[in-house]
Amino acid sequence: MPFRTFLRRGAIIPLAQAAISLAGCAVGPNFAAPDAPPVNGYTAGGLPATKGADGPGGTAQRFVNGADVPAVWWQVFRSRQIEAFVREAVDNHPDLAAAQAALRQAREVAAADTSALLPSISGDASATRNQVPLAQSGQTGPSSLYTLYKTSVPVSFTPDIFGGKARGIEADLANADYQRFQLEATYLTLTANVVTTAISDASYAAQIRVTQEQIDGQRQLVALLEQQFALGAVANSDVLTQKAQLAQTLATLPPLQKSRAQNRNQLMAYLGRLPSQDRGEAVPLANLRLPRDLPVSVPSLLVRQRPDIRAAESQMHQASANVGVATANMLPSVTLSASGGSSALALSGLYGPQSAAWSVAASVTGPIFDAGSLFHTKESKVAALEQSGAQYRSTVITAFQNVADALRAIQSDADLLKAQIEAEKTAAESLKMSQAQFKAGSTTFISVINAEQTLLTARINRVKAQASRYADTVSLYQALGGGWWNRVDESPASDVKPAGVAAIFTPAGALPAQPTPPAN
């Protein structure tokens, strides 16, 4: 899908567009988007397909160069609960509402400043009752009373000779673009955080379940050893050793429970809920699916897809336009004004030819001596442009690093999961062997304890590796921009409101109400 124009959704400012099209004749630099980095890839080497492994998160993945990022990328995990989480977060999180309002504010500023390109016309009508003594004219008698009726229509216009106004509107529209991409960045960050936090919750739940299973097994073993000790089959030291191991395993459970609880609180915050409104919805780790094919955008397109890069580009554009504004302020300006109206002693004669009155004027103003103030103001804008250019390049470097990090993490964590699954199998076999040898009297109970601890560690590490594979996929979609160009994230709250008399009398009750938190 081609990239859209982001001046506004549904209502373009034609006059503002005309001003920007004429900005080529204005003073100051004409902005052009920087070229993409001249590279063909994100990593130094190739990107072979990842290795597969048994169990959840073990799907082998391959990278599809040039593939587009889907608009609703979180559906690749095939989890209805994750989709419900994302939908709730998008509907309820106040950061998105704030970003929509910020976009509308920027567009309203651009619409307001566009009026400077047109003449200013006002109207005035008055009626005054006057009394003039006849003595003022050398006559005698009572004072003279009369009513004077006047109308006038003043018109004022300052031509944009050097394009300062056009550059100002250009800066306003660039700021609107910046807010547009800030909205997309907020949307991308929120959706990625929701999915990642849901995966983390699934990981903590699985780790707690593994730990609880290990605790249950160790408790059964303690009970068995106590029975054997009563029969004289084992030493009391073996019972105490197993109890100590049980206590150590129990001590690992509260930190996991705390981490999950805090992670759930964070998930509720992303959903726009309060912690007490947690209804317990969760995503089982075993129910998630990894996509086999992963998109890898062409590097030259990344600078057009990443919202943070586009926002940094808009800041450069705004800084460039501000240089033009400051340059135009150093030059003379011309103001044209005219006024037409009438005055009469009776309403019936107010619009007669004998009551007409008009005036026309022109003035030129310009700086003569300001001790270098305007020059240094312009140079400060030039420095700001240089600063925004450097910040743009830094943003691009970080974006390419993010993609490279995500690609390497996907490959490395696939290898890690395969190794952790093998380690878990080996640890389980080692425990069985140690238990058999202990029963045969060929080893000490310490070897059994060590084998138990090794298996617990291996199972926990395997769960973490599974969760990492899902989180790595999220990181890649986020690093590639999240597919915002394939969907519409703006709401009517970001649209410029129609101007007119009706808008002046909009009742307060017509304003959007504050959102109500979801019921517990």
N, C-alpha and C positions, 0 to 999 in steps of 0.2 A: 504494500500500500504506500503511495507517495506521501511524503511529509506534507503536513497541512500548514496553512498560514495561520499564525497565532495572534494577529492583532486583536481579534475578538471573535466570539462565537455567536453567530446569528446576526450581528449588526456591526458592519464595518463603518469606520469614520471616513467617508469619501474625501472630505476636505483635508483631513490629516494625511491621507494617502497622496493627495495632490501636492501637499506641502513637501512631503518626503521626496516625491518625484522631481520637484523643483530644487531640491537641496543640492543637486549637482552644480547649480549656479551660485550656491551660498559659500561664504567664507568658511574656512576650517577644513579638516580632512574629510574625505568621503570614505565611510567605513566599508571594509570588505572582510568577510569571514576568513579567519586564518585557514591555511591549507592543513589537511590531515598529515600526520607524521608519515614520511616515506618508508614505511615498513610493510612487509607482507605477512607477518605473523606476530604472535604474542610471546612466544618462547624461543629460546635459542635452538632447540631441537624440534623434532617432529612430535606428533600427538598420536601415538598408537592407541588402540582400543584397550580398555582396562581389563583386568583379569576378573573372571567370575568366581563366585564362592557359593557354598550351600547356605540356605536360610535367608531370612529377611535382609535386605540391603546387599545381597550378593550378586545382583544382576550385572553382567558384563555390559559396559557402556562404550559407545563409540562416538567420536566427534564428527559432526557434519559441517564442514566448512561452507560458509555462505548461507546457511539456513537461517530463516527468520525466527525471531523470538515470539512465541504466541502471546496474545493479549492477556489471557488468563492462565499464565504459566503454572500456577499452583495446582491446576487440575491434573498435571502429569503424575502426581502422587496417588491419584484415584482414591481420594479420601473425602467423603461427603462432609465429615466433621471439620476438616481443614477448610473446605469451601464455605461452610457455615461460619466458621471463625472469621475468615477474611471478609465475608459479606457484612457481618455484624460490626467489625472494626471500621470498615469503610463508611458504614451508615452512621456510626455513633461517635467516632473519635473526634474530639474538639480541634485537634491540630489540622485536620482536613478542612473543617469549617472555617478556621482562621485563615488558612491558605486561600480558600475561595473568596473570603472577604478582602484579603490583601490584594488579590487579583482585580476584584471589582474596584477597589479604591484606586489602584494604579490606572485603570481604564477611565475612571471618572475624571481623574486629574488630566489625562490626555484629552478627553472630550472638552473639559473646561478651558484648557489652554488653546485649543483649536480656535476658539472664538476670537482670539487676537488677530486672526488673518482676515476678519471681516470688519466692515465699518461698524461703529457704535452709534446707534440711533436711539434717541429718547424723545419723549413728548411732554409738553407742559401746557397747561391751561389755567388761567386765573381770572378772577373777577374781583375788582377792588372798588370800594365806595370811597369817594374823595369829597372833601369840602375845601374850597378855595375862597378866601375873602375877596370881595370885589375891590377892596382898597388896594390890593396888590397890583391891580391894573389901572389904578387912578380913578376908579369909579366909586360911586356911593350906593348904598343900598344893602340889602341882606347878602349873606354869603351865598356862593354858587355851589350847588350839590350836583355831582354827576357820578356815574358808574363807568369804569373802564374795563373792557373785556380784552384779554390777550390770549393768543395761542402761539406756540413756537415748537419747531421740530429741529433740535440741534443734531448734526451729523458730524462725527469725528472719525478720521481714518489715518493710520500710520502705515504707509506701504513698507513691506518687508524687503527693502532694497538690497540689503546685504545678507538676507537669509537667516538673521538671528532668531526670528520667531520660528521659522521652519526647523532650525536646528534644535530649538527648545522642545518642539513637538516631537521631533525625532528622538530626543532624549527621553521624553515621556513614554513613547511607544516602546523604546528599548527597555525601560523600567517595567512596563507591562509584560513584555516578553520574559524578563527576569522573574517576575512573580508567577508567570505561567509555568515556567520550568521549576520554580520552587514548589509549586503545587504538585507537579509530577514527581519531584524528588521526595516530597512528603508522602505521597501515595506509595511510591516504590519502597521507601524505608519502612513504612507502616506494614505493608503486606508482607515484606520479607521478614520483618521482626515477628509478626504473628505466626508465620509458618515455622520459623526457626524455634520460637519459644514453644510451640505445640510439639515439635520434635523433641526438644529438650525435656518437656514434661513426660513424653513417652519414654525417653531414655531413663529418667529418674525413676519412673514407675517400674520399668523393667529391672533396674538395679536393685530397687527395694524388694521386688518379688524374688530375685535371685538370692539376695541376702537373707530374706525371711525363710526361703526353702533351706538354705544352709543352716540357719539357726534351728529350724525344726529337726533337721537331720542330726545336728549335734546334740540337741536335747534328748532325742531318742537314744543316741549313743551313750550319753551320760547315764540315762536310766538303765541301759543294758549293762554298762560297766559297774554300776552300783550293785546290780543283782549278782554279777559275777564276783565282785569283791566280797559280798556277803557269803558266797559259796566258797571263797578262798581261791578262785580261779585267777584273779588278777591282783596286782598290788594296789594299795591305796594311792600310790604316787601316780598311777595311770588314771585313776578317777580324778584326782586333783588337776592333772595336766589337761584332761579333756574339759573340765569345768573352766579352767583358765582360758582355754581356746574359745569356749562358748562365750565367756565374758568379753573377750576381745572382739568377737564377731558381733555381739550385741552392741558394743560401743561404736561400730561403724554404721549402725542403723539410724540413730538420731541425726547425724550430719546429712545423710541422704534425705531424710524426711524434712529437715529444715530447708535444704536446697530446693526440694520440690515445692514446698509451700511458698517460698519466696519467688520461685519461677512461676507458680500459678498466680501469685499476686501481680507479677509483671504482665502475664497474659491477660488478666482481667483489666488491667490498665489499658492495654492495647485495644481491648474490645470496648472500651468506654464504660466499663463497669467499676464499681467499688469492690474491694476484696471480699466484703461480706456478701456480695451478690454472686459468688462462685456457685454455680449449680452442678459442678462436678463433671462437666463434659470433658472427655479425654480421647486421645487418639492412640490406640494400641500400636506399639512399634511393629508388631507382626503384620498388621493390616496395611501398612504403607507399601507402595510399589515404586521402584526406581524406573525412570524412563530409559529405554535402551539407547535412543538417539538423543544426543545433546547438540544444540545449535552453537556454532561458533561464528559470530558475525565477522564480515570482512573488516580488517583494521581501519580502512578508510571510512567506514560507516560508523565506527564507534563514536567519533566526535559528533555525529549527528543524532546518536541514540541516547547517549548518557545525559540525563537531565542536569547533572552538576556541570558538565562541560558546556551545555547550551546556556545555562544560567551565567557561567563565567563569560561566555561570548557576549551575552546581552549586556553585562556590566562593561565590557570593553566598548560595545557600541554606544552605550550611554555616555561613557567617558569621552569618546571621540566626538559625539555631538556637543558635549559641554565645552569642548575646545572651540567649536564654531560659535557657540553662544558668547563666550568670553571675547572672541575676536571681533564679533559684530558689535559688541558693546564699546569697543574702542573707536568706532567709526560714527559719522554723523547720522542723524535720523531726521526724517521729514514728517511733519504732521499736517494733514489737510483737514479743515473744518468748515462747516457751512451751517447756516441756520435759516429756516424759512418760517414765516408765521404771519400773523395779522393782529391788528388792534383796532377797536371801534368802541364808540360810546353806547352802542346798542347791539344786541345779539343779531338782529336782522342784518346789520351791516358788517358783521365780523368777517364774512367771506366775500365781500365785494372787492373789486379791483383797487378801489381807493384806500383800502385798509391793509393791503399787502406790505410786508416788510421782509427783507432778507439781507444776509451778509455772507461773505466768503473770505476765508483767510488761509494762509499757509505759513508755516514756521519751520525753521531748521535749527536743530540743537546738536551740539557735539562737544566732546571734551577738548579743552584748550590746555589746561595744566592741572594735573591731579597727583603730582609727585610720584608718578610711576605706579599708582595703585592698580589701574586697569591692566597694565602690562604684567605686573606680578600676579594678578588674579588669573590672567590667561596662562602664564607659565605654570601656575599651580595646577591648572586643569591638564596641561601637557604632562606634568609629572604624574598626575592621577591616571592618565591614559597609559603611561609607561608601567605604572604599578599594576593596573588591571591586566595588561598584556603579560607581565611576568606571572601573575596569579593564574591566568588562563593556562599558560604552559605548565605550571605546576599541577594544575587540575588534570590536564591531559596525561601527564606522566603517572600520576596516582591512579587514574582510570585504567591505563594499560597494565600497571602493576597489579591492580585488583583482578583483572581477567587472568593474567599469568598465574597469580597465586591460586585462583580458583581451579584453573586447569591442572596445575601441579598437585593440588590437594586431592582432586578427584582421582588422579592416577595413583598417588602415594597411599591414600586411604583405602583404595581397592586392594592394593597389595597388603596393607596392614590388616584388613578384615580377613583376608585369606589366611594370613599367618596366625591371627588370633583364634580363628576357628580350629586350625591345626593344633595350636597350643592348648586349647580347651579339650580337644579329643585326647591329646597326649596326657594332660593332667588327670583326666577321668580314668584313663587306663592305669596311670601310675598309682592313683588312689586305690583302685581295685586290687592291684598287685600288692601294695603295702598292707592292705587289710588282710589279704590271704596269707601273706608271709607272717603277719602278727599272730594270726590264728594258729599258724603252723609252728610258732615259736622261733622263727628264724630271724626276726627283727624286733626292734623295740617299738613301743607305742609312739615315741617321738617322731618316727618316720611317717606314721599314719597322720599325726597332727600336721606335719609339714606338707604332706600331700593334700590334706583338706584345705589348707590355706592357699596352696598353689592353685587348686581347682577354683576356689572362690575368686581369687584374683583374676584368673583366666576368664571366668564367666563374666565378671564385671567388665573387663577390658573388651571382651567380644561385644557386649551390649553397647559400650561407648563407640566402638568402631562401626557398628551398624548405624548408630545415630549420626556419626560423622559423615557417612556416605550420603545420607539424605540432606544434611546441612550443607555439604559441599555443593550439591546440585542447586540448592537455593542460592548459594553465594554466586554461582556462575550466572544464573538468570538475573540476579541483582546487578552483577558487574557488567552485564551486557545491556543494561538499561530497562529491563522488565517489560518490554513490548508495549510501552504507553502509546506509541504511534499507531497501534492497531486497535485502539479503543478511545472512547471519549470520557475523560475524567472530570471535565468541567460540569458544574451544575448551574441552574438558573441564578444562583446566588452570586455568580461571578459576572453576570451580564450588566452592562450599563443600563441604568434606568432611563425611560423615555422622558425627555424634557417637555415642558409645556405648563399651561396654567393648572391643569389637573394635578400635575405632580406637586405643585406648591401646596395644595390642600389635601394631600394624602393623609388620612387619619392615622394616629399612632397605632391603633389596633391593627392596621394593615401590615405592620412590620412583623417579620418572622418571630415566632415565639421561641423562648429558650427550650432546648431539648430536655425531655424528661428522662432521667436515668431509668434503665430497664428494671422492671419489678423483680424482686428476689424470689 
